Amino acid sequence: MTTSPPSYALSIRDDDKNGVAESKCGFPVEKLLIPSCRIFNPGIESFPIITLRGIMLDWKRRRFCSLTKENVLKTNSRVINVRFPELLVGSLPRKALAFSFRGFASVTGNGTDSDADYESGEGDYVDDDCTNGDGVKSCANPNEVDRVCKVIDELFSLDRNMEAVLDECGVDLSHELVVGVLERFKHARKPAFRFFCWAGKKPGFTHDSRTYNAMMNILGKTRQFETMVSMLEEMGEKGLLTMETFMIAIKAFAAAKESRKAVGIFELMKKYKFKVGVDTINSLLDTLGRAKLGKEAHALFERLKDRFVYNLQTYTVLLNGWCRVRNLLEAGRVWNEMVEKGFKPDIVAHNIMLEGLLKCKKRSDAIKLFEVMRAKGPSPNVRSYTILIRDLCKQTKMKEAVEYFDEMTGSGCQPDAVVYTCLITGFGNRKNMDAVFGLLKDMKEKGCLPDGHTYNALIKLMTSRRMPDDAVRIYKNMIQGGIEPSIHTYNMIMKSYFQTRNYEMGCAVWDEMIRKGCCPDDNSYTVFIGGLIRQGRSGEACKYLEEMIEKGMKAPQLDYDKFGADFSRAGKPGILEELARKMELSGKFEVSNVIARWAEMMKKRVNRKEPDEQYT
């Protein structure tokens, strides 16, 4: 533990007396001053303010320097969908992009390039379906994975003996293959679990830690906690538990706000003789904090702090937990305690506090903290600048955002895809496509390749303007650049096509998603089924709705009145009754009642017609 006195501290003061009410540390270089009224009355909406002792702020405002060049692109909002400039990763020909109904097919070989989404960095938890995994990845033969998945897809929804057909297929089971298949069905727990059980019963094959963890991940994300815990205990009996297993369970419970159960998994680690050290404790506290359970994380810390030697990271994750729930008072107390215990807040802690202040709309205080970092250290890094730039972009204050970007590059910080994506999103939201293309050119010149978030952000800019064809051009360039689209990518494009009433293309996106092996999630089904209903294809919508429920997903929020009315007009009350029953079994009682009401109305109409028909 560090013993040298730190150069800064936080203190609690009384606003009225304008003095320090209590401070156990005596290093008043910079102090985060918390009004005493908040200590005794947390309900009062006053927040910490940062004051600087002995530091004269010299904030030099610099002239706005546009990132765009005059000759980058001359366009306007009406013609930006005609051609993307050659400043992108690839060039886009003028020829139109076409789809076959079964998938995407370009008239030419080239696509577009692009950039786009935001988010992430220290303290951000990103769970992006196809681009980011959960640590369990497969290197199985994709053709064999496709073959097995096709059997499961075709037979599971038809309620046939899927297992018997798999037996006859001559599947060469391996751990890589099982992980690959489970990855394809990560949003569809029922077929995934049936396949997992089938594989476990095959002679000559036994599940290992990787296959168990892959299945645990699916159960955790779909909140099948009872089955998940049973599987965890089964792994314990077989000696297959790993630290990753416990973290999957802890994350699942934390995401569901089940803090006690998350801590219970921590206690279960002791039962199975797993070493529980400060790193394990920090991981647990961090998981709770990221799930916005900062209070619970701190309570656990207080309960355990006498049983282990904590470190700087311990306080950092606690600080992050409080900042995520916008509780600056408690964040300030954690900072104080961290300093009092001899730990010097590092750049990560400063960035967390910087972001916390901005989340609480204390921008002036955030700027002051940033100035302290520049004057006294730790020097701001790319993440520090990104936090400020992202906040400015959200407020569409692009002039200031560019000034910070220029300052960042001038200070020697190399910009990454995240900060570029923030600026691209900000300029795109202001419909300044010249600036967007200028940023893309700048990225290319500096060797900063767009990532999945960048592409998704630019796709979102196109789909939000009802320009799905341009979104597809970006998608194609994304593929050419070796970036795997996420489920969010497909959902955005598919939704945009349905919104523009191009139902054939919306269906083509669905087909492409399936062909690429990207498992549809709840939102995918909701968008697709909703599009079918609006097109008047309620029969197909019913099929996919049943498929969705059979896979273990929740029934979506749809226009069930229109859905029921379509069947009612078609004279098919039996279908409605059966669907209402399935909805009730899936726990969607309100939807079940709506559909049952339409079925009853249909019956009455049929009964009224029958007497009249006797006299004809």
Secondary structure as UniProt FT lines:
FT   STRAND          11..14
FT   TURN            15..18
FT   STRAND          19..22
FT   STRAND          30..35
FT   HELIX           36..40
FT   TURN            42..43
FT   STRAND          49..52
FT   TURN            70..71
FT   TURN            77..82
FT   TURN            86..87
FT   STRAND          97..100
FT   TURN            101..102
FT   STRAND          103..106
FT   TURN            122..123
FT   TURN            129..131
FT   HELIX           142..156
FT   TURN            157..159
FT   HELIX           162..168
FT   TURN            169..170
FT   HELIX           175..184
FT   TURN            185..187
FT   HELIX           189..201
FT   TURN            203..204
FT   HELIX           209..221
FT   TURN            222..223
FT   HELIX           225..238
FT   HELIX           243..255
FT   TURN            256..257
FT   HELIX           259..271
FT   TURN            272..273
FT   HELIX           278..290
FT   TURN            291..292
FT   HELIX           294..304
FT   TURN            305..306
FT   HELIX           312..324
FT   TURN            325..326
FT   HELIX           328..340
FT   TURN            341..342
FT   HELIX           347..359
FT   TURN            360..361
FT   HELIX           363..376
FT   HELIX           382..394
FT   TURN            395..396
FT   HELIX           398..410
FT   TURN            411..412
FT   HELIX           417..429
FT   TURN            430..431
FT   HELIX           433..445
FT   TURN            446..447
FT   HELIX           452..463
FT   TURN            464..466
FT   HELIX           468..480
FT   TURN            481..482
FT   HELIX           487..499
FT   TURN            500..501
FT   HELIX           503..515
FT   TURN            516..517
FT   HELIX           522..534
FT   TURN            535..536
FT   HELIX           538..550
FT   TURN            551..552
FT   HELIX           560..569
FT   TURN            570..571
FT   HELIX           573..585
FT   TURN            586..587
FT   HELIX           589..614
//
